[in-house]
Amino acid sequence: MSRLSGQVAIITGGNSGIGFATAQIYVENGARVVIVGRREDAVAEAVARLGSSAVGLIGNVADLATHDRVTALVAERFGRADIYVANAGGIRIQSSVDVTPADFDMQFLANTRGTFFGVQKMLPLMNDGGSIILMSSIATHKVLDGHAVYAGSKAAIEAFARNWALELKERCIRVNVLSPGPTDTPILGKLGLPAEIAPQIEEQSAGMIPFGRMGQADDLARAALFLASSDSSFVTGVNLAVDGGLTLA
Ligand SMILES: NC(=O)c1ccc[n+]([C@@H]2O[C@H](COP(=O)([O-])OP(=O)(O)OC[C@H]3O[C@@H](n4cnc5c(N)ncnc54)[C@H](OP(=O)(O)O)[C@@H]3O)[C@@H](O)[C@H]2O)c1
């Protein structure tokens, strides 16, 4: 398989879950990848697993200096970029009455501001005909308990995608959104819930999903491969739900 032969892809949050699975499938398809994440050990381990086609960069996407460092690295190593996956994101599941300004900022700074400026800073380096993929969530369309702030932070990036799809039409840079449903990744363990609750949540989620199972990171990675490759060369401005039909239920 070499659907991305010789292409350069940047994947934020590429050390874990959906981002790591996407980095893996891109490398398998001939791409060179830059993965961006906060935890030094996790980024180093991911790069070791991905092999010599991968480079890691430690940084917080909420901090705009991170994006300057990413663009400097891409310019120096590769000169140009073909694919940008704004995947890094965080969530706090809580009732709106409990949301503190810090909870709100954590989600909007990483999910929304991090996506906007990550794309803005990469654009001068993107090849015409490139592909930008933004990781949203089905929570923007389906109301889920405790997801108001998270859904708002992701809804904004869906609006960015529609605007950018037209702003970038002269350069034939395609901009699309992927919206996962509940997907089995380490994100669940980061919610601060007691470990024994996790299987319950997984069972509940699977029960709600028409296909009867949670998504796997690879389900999203294969959709991210489609949106990155020339198989989707006439697709821009779409929001692709990868959710086993949950949005419909
Ligand atoms: N899993 C789901 O059910 C689900 C559903 C809908 C949408 N999504 C979205 O899918 C994307 C990937 O999530 P996942 O499930 O794969 O979770 P994950 O395994 O926890 O991965 C999240 C990745 O984002 C990185 N990240 C988070 N905040 C960051 C920040 N401020 N700066 C830099 N990196 C940051 C994490 O880095 P560290 O490991 O260093 O923290 C990690 O690499 C997220 O945008 C999430 O909102 C997930």
The ligand as an ORCA input file, in Angstrom:
! r2SCAN-3c Opt
* xyz 0 1
  N     -12.329      8.614     21.792
  C     -13.521      9.130     21.596
  O     -14.553      8.554     22.020
  C     -13.671     10.399     20.813
  C     -14.962     10.756     20.387
  C     -15.133     11.940     19.676
  C     -14.043     12.738     19.394
  N     -12.798     12.373     19.814
  C     -11.684     13.271     19.498
  O     -10.653     12.547     18.868
  C      -9.402     13.182     19.123
  C      -8.385     12.125     19.603
  O      -8.835     11.591     20.839
  P      -8.488     10.095     21.319
  O      -9.764      9.451     21.666
  O      -7.547      9.449     20.389
  O      -7.808     10.436     22.727
  P      -6.336     10.209     23.321
  O      -5.903      8.804     23.104
  O      -6.417     10.742     24.692
  O      -5.445     11.149     22.403
  C      -5.511     12.528     22.506
  C      -4.213     13.064     21.973
  O      -4.274     14.493     21.975
  C      -3.133     14.991     22.664
  N      -3.474     16.251     23.296
  C      -4.535     16.539     24.083
  N      -4.489     17.823     24.461
  C      -3.358     18.339     23.913
  C      -2.751     19.598     23.945
  N      -3.297     20.620     24.627
  N      -1.593     19.774     23.257
  C      -1.019     18.758     22.573
  N      -1.553     17.526     22.512
  C      -2.710     17.325     23.180
  C      -2.778     13.917     23.670
  O      -1.438     14.101     24.050
  P      -0.947     13.548     25.465
  O      -1.096     12.054     25.363
  O       0.460     13.969     25.536
  O      -1.856     14.140     26.488
  C      -3.023     12.670     22.847
  O      -1.926     12.417     21.992
  C      -9.682     14.287     20.140
  O      -9.772     15.525     19.479
  C     -11.037     13.891     20.716
  O     -11.754     15.015     21.191
  C     -12.586     11.223     20.528
*
